């Protein structure tokens, strides 16, 4: 095993608004989900405007096949019902 930092996330790219909409659709909610710019959600940490984790190291080291985020969300939500 190679030393260092390993990043793990599901495959695909999504923002928090799209994630909330996907959950809304899965639970068949009629709630309103509003998008807001990052500037309207201040946090103590400085965050880049665009960031996606590079999973190359963990995928190559452990020969992982990582599922798409939507597949994992569906599994997760199914376990919560």
N, C-alpha and C positions, 0 to 999 in steps of 0.2 A: 504494500500500500504506500502510495506517495504521501509524504507529509504536506501539510498546508491546509488551506481553506477549500472546502467543497461546497458548492451551491446546489440546491435542489429545489426545483419548482416543477409543476406540471408543464407539459409542452403547450405551446401557443402563447399568444400575447393578448392581454386584456387590461382594461383600466377598471377602476373601482366602480364607475357608473355602469359599465357593461356587465360587471360581475353582479351588481345589485339587480339589474334588469333580468339577467339569467336566472337568478334565484326567484324573482317575482314570477317569471314565466313557469318555472318548475312547480311552484306551489300554487299556481293559478290565482294569484292575488290581484285585486283591483286597485291596490295602493298606487299612489303617484310617486315616481322616482325622478327626482330632479338632479340634473348635472350641475355641478358648481366648479369654477376654476380653482386650482390649487391655492391661489392667493386668498381665497375666501375660507380656506381651512388651514389656518396657521398652526404650525407645530414648532417645538423648540429646535428640532433638527433641521438643518439645511438639506433640502432634497433636490436632486437634479430634475429637470423638466421631463427627461426621458431616461428610464433605466430598465434594463432587462438583464437578469442574471445569466451568466455564461455557465452552462452545465456540462461543458465538454469534458472537464477533468473527471467528474463523478461518473459520467456515462462511459468514458473510456476505461477508467480504473476498474469499475465494477460490471462492465458490460450490461448496463441497464437499458431497458426499453421503458421509457417514461410515458405514461398515458397523457392524453390531451386534458386540459383543465376542465372542459365541459363533461367529459366522461367521469372524471373523479368527483365533480360537483354532483352529478346525478347519483352516483353511488353514495356519497355522503348524505345527501338529502333523503335518499331512500332509507337510509339507516335511522334517520331522525323521525320518520313517520310511524 
